[in-house]
Amino acid sequence: MSVPSSQQARSVLAAMMAGVMIAFSLWVVRPFLPSAIWAITIGITTWPLLLHLQKLLWGSRALAVTVTTVFALLVFVLPFWLATTTVVAHSTELISLGENALTFRVPPEPTWLADLPGIGPRSAALWHKIENARLPQLLDQISPDAGKIIQWALGSVGSFGVLALQFLLTLIMMAVLHSKGEAAAGLMLDIGYALAGQRGKDMVQLAGRTVRGVAIGVTVTALVETAVGGVGMELTGMPWASVLIAITFIACLLQAGPGVTLIPAVIWMFFFKDILSAIILLCVTVLTIVIDNLLRPYLIRKQANVPLILIMLGVMGGLAGFGLVGIFIGPVILSVTYTLVKSWLAETRAEDPQAPTP
């Protein structure tokens, strides 16, 4: 039995009106979207912890929500706040330091270099070649303006007041989400089922695992790398250790890796401090790079198999589009999209064996 054209028209108009209302609703809540997305990400990530704590705390959801919120504050919010405020507070010195770094010149070789048994004379000769190769002048020509780079990064981070407001809203929204977690999860599953049946529900669950894997992989790896690198810089007496630790944490979140700060620190140690401290910091640097290449893929792939290139692109694009919270928003969006499309294609091939495969 065919559907009357008038009924089809009403259905199309109803769908268009629903789309328009959803678009206007998103426009109204647009100022709160970054905090809401971050709260959802942290809420999904800490949901298993909440359920475990609820069992331990005599079945009290309120106590479990309180403890989980404090945990999220210490692990997801406080490190961001300390790192960004430290960098912003020393922004003038960092700009000056970046500009001075580009004018660095290789100093004469240290006196102990030529005295090394076996390799001393050759090392001294190599040092002379590097010193006279005019490499610093070449770097001055091809390197971008360090001051502009630092100013762009600080502008993307935002001001103290905006950061504090975003963090506060994130924690409040996360607490509300945890208190009504089953209802929120049921709503998302119902929406998935309404859109694509059982496959839609499976996609929603898969998206949740991907969100959890990306958030844990990015954050925990950055915390571990920063802790290891920070201990190394403190033990070896590296100047500006607190600022360098903050930059290391931000660099790890941006998927640039701990080598952004630790490798120049090792070079500085070899040039201007004792060789023992330089060797210790070099060992710490190698350890942090190993952690970066092993821990993050392991944590992410425990929940979902996501290419790391998507994480890197998502972090950079998210930072440019959403500010600091985009560090989470960007990779989560790309990773969820990739995982859903990959799962959908796999299910389509399973249902139709004759479908073309690459």
N, C-alpha and C positions, 0 to 999 in steps of 0.2 A: 504494500500500500504506500503510495507516494505521499510525501509530506507537502501540504499546501505551501505555495510560494510566500504567502503572507506570514505563515508560521516560521519559514526559513528566514525571512527578513527580520522578524522580531528576534530570533535567536542570534542573528549576526549583530543586530543593534545592541542587544543585551551584552554580548561579548565585547563589543567595542566600548560600551559605557563602563563595563567592569575594568577594561584595560586603562581607560582614561582616568578612572577613579584611583586605580592602583598607582598610576604615574603621578597624579597630584598628591597622593598620600606620601609617596617617596620624596617628593619635592618638599613637602611640609616638614618631614622629619630628617631632611638632608643634613642639618647641622649635627644631629646626634648619630648619624649612620656609622662614622668611624668607631665611636665608643661602643655602639651596639654590636657591630661586627666583631670587635675585639672581645667584648664580653661573651658573645656566643662562642668564639673560638676557645677562650679560656674555660668557659663553662663545659663545653664538650670534652676538653682535654682533662679536666679534673673531675668529671662525672663518676668514673670508677672509684676514685679516692673518696668522694662524698658518700657513696653507697657503703664502702668499707668502713668509714668512720661512723656512719649511722648505726651499723651493727655493733661497733665497739662502745658507742655512747648510749647504750640502753634504748636504742630505737628512736632517739630524739632527732628529728630533722633539723630543728632550730640550732642545736649544738653542733651538729655536723656541718651545717651551712656556715656557722660562725668560724669553726676551725678551718674549713676549706677556704673561706674568704681570706683569713689571715695567711694561709699557705700561699694563695695566689698573690697576695700583697708582697710577700717576702721573695717569691721566686719570679713572678712575671712583671710586677710593677716596680718594686723598690730598685732592682738593678738598673732598669731603664731610667728611673728618676735620678739616681746617683750618677750614672754615666753622663746623661745629657746635661744635668746641671753643672757637673764638673767641667765639661767641655765648654759650655756656654760661659761659665764664670771666668775661664782662661782664654776666651776667644781672641782677645787682642794679642796675648803672648803667643798663641798658636799661629796666628797670621804672620807675626814677625818671625817666628821660628821657621815656618814654611818658606818664607822668602829668603831667610838666611841659608837654609839648607841648599837652595839652588845655586848659591854663590860659594858653596864649599869647595875647597881645593885640597887635593891629596897632599898631606904633609910629608916631610922627609921620613925615610924609613927609621923605625926605632933602632936604638943601639944594639938591642939583643938579637935582632933578626940575623945579622951577618955572623953572629957567633953560634948559631944553631949547627950542631954537627951534621955534616953531610949535605944538607939542603940550604945552609945559610948563604953561601955566596950566590947561588942561583936565585934564591928568594930575593936577595937584595937587588940583583940585576933586574929581575922581573918588576920589582917595586919601582925602580928608576924608569923603566919603560912606561908603566902606568902613569907615573907622575908627569912624564913629558909627552903623553899621548894627546893632551888637550881634550880629554874626555869631559871634564867639567864644562868647558866652553861649549862643546856640542850639546850637552844636556840643557844648558841655558837656552839654546835656540829651539830645541824640540819640546821642552817641557812646558806645560801650561802654567798659567799664573797661579801659584799656590794660594795666594790670598783670595782670589776669586773662587777657587774650589772650596776652601774652608768656609767662606761666607755663604756659598750656595748650600752647603751641608747644614750649616747652622740655621739658615732660613727655612730649610725643609723640616728641621726639628721643631721649630716654633718657640714661643716665649714661655717663661716660667708659668704664668697664669693660665695659658691655654693648656699646657701639659698637665698642670694640677687638676684643672677642671675635667679633662679627658680621663685621667686616671680615676678620679672620684666617681664620675658617671659610670665608668667601666665596672668598678667594684660593686656599685649599687645595682646595676643591671644584672651582673653575674649572680649576686645574692638572690635577686628576685627570680631569675631563671632557675637557679638551683632549687628554690623552694617550690617551684611549680614544674619541675623537670619532667615528670611523667606526662603531664598534660601537654607540655610543649613538644615532647618527642612524639606523642600520639597524634598531635595536630600535623606535624611534618610527615609522619607516615601516612595519615589519611590523605594529605595533599598529593603525596607520591602515588598512592593507590588510585586516586581520582584521575591523575594524569596518565598513568601507564600501567595500571593494574599491579599485579605482584612484582613485576619488573621495577615499577616505580618505587615500591617499598624497599626493594633490595638496593636500588640506587641511593636512596636516602641513607640507609645504613652504611653503605660503602663510602658515601661522602663524609659521614661522621668519623669513620676510621681514618680516612685520609686527613681530615682536619686535625685529629689527635696526633697522627704520626708526624705531620709537618711541624706542628707547634712544639711537640716534645723534642724532635730532632734538632730544630733550629735553636731553641732556647737552652736546652740542657747542654748541647755541645758548646754553645757560646759561653755558658757559665763555667764549664769545666776548663775550656781553653784559657779563659781569662784568669781563673784561679791559679792554674799551673804557671802561666806566663807571669802573673803578678807576683807570685812567690819567688820566681827566679829573679825578677827585677829588684824586688826588695832585698833579697839575700845578697845580691851582687852590688848593691848600693847605687843603682841607676838613678841619675837625677830626674826629677819630675816624674817619679814612679806613679803617683796617683793619677796624674793626667794621662800618662801613657796606658795605664790599666783601663781607664775609662774609654780611651780611643780604641784599645784592643777589643773591648767588649762590643763597641759599636761596629767595628770592622768585621768581627765574627758574625754579628747579626746580619750585616750586609753581604755576607758570604765572600768577603775579600780575604778572610783568613787571618790568623795571628801574625803571619810573617810581615804584614804591613808595618807593624811597630817593632816587632822583635828582631827582624833582620837588620834594620838600621841601628837598633840598640846594640846588637852584637858588633857591628862595624865600628860604632863609636867606642865601644869597650876596647877593641883591639888598637885603635888609634890613640886614645887619650887615657886609658886606664891600664891596670895590670893584666897580663895575659891569662892568669888563673881565673879571674872574674869573667873574662871574655869566653874562655872555654866552658865554664859552668853555664853561662847564659846561652851559649851555642847549643849545648846539650838540651837545655830546657826548650829552646826554639825547635829543635828537631822533634822533641817529644810532643809539643803542641801541634805541630804539623801532622804527625802521625795520628794523633787523636782526631784532628779535623778530617782526615781522610778515612778513618775507620769507624768512629763513633757515630757521626751524623748519618751516613748511609744505613748503618745497622739499626738505629732508632727509627728512622723513617720507614724502612722496609719491613719492620716488624708489624706495621699497621697497613701499609700500602706500598706498592712498587712504583715509585715516582722518580723520573730522571732528575738528577741534581741540577741540570741546566735549567729546568723549569723553576726550581727553587731560586736560583741566582737571578734569573730574569724577573721573577715575581717580586723579589725583594727590592730590586732597583726600580722597577716600574711602580710598585706600591709606595715606595718612599716618595717618588716624584708626584704621584697622584693623590695620596692621602696623608702625607706627612709621616710622623714616627710610627703611627699604628699601621701604616701601609707595609711595614716590615713583615707583619703577620698576614694582612689582608691580601697582598699581592700573591705570595706563593700559595696560599690556601685556595684562592680562586683558580689559578692556573692548574694546581695539582688536582683539585676536585674535578675541573672540566676535563682534564686529560684522563683521569681514572674513569669517569662516567662514560666518556666517548669510547675508551678502550673496552670497557665492560659491555657496552651496548653493541659494539661491533662483534665482539666474541660471541655474544648470545645470538646475534643475527646469523653468524656463520654456523653456529650449532643447530639452529632451527632450519637452515637452508644449506645443506651440504654442497649444493651446486653453485653457491655464491662465489664470485671470483675472489681469490686471495692473492696478496702481493707476493 
